[in-house]
């Protein structure tokens, strides 16, 4: 019996708030989540989820990950 040395993996992005939770967004395979990828691909869909969950407004809070502070 053979065992794989490394399990399959993937990167996801999601959000949670008192109004609910966002959808899970899968990061494109072999992509590096830098400032350009975050602002161009992830932030728009996460922002849409926030608008859907909190129609009366929201404050988007992020940690200090390099992609979050690049812009």
Secondary structure, 3 states (H helix, E strand, C coil): CCCCCCCCCCCEECCEECCEECCCEECCCCCCCCHHHHHHHHHHHHHHHHHHHCCCCCCCCCCCCHHHHCC
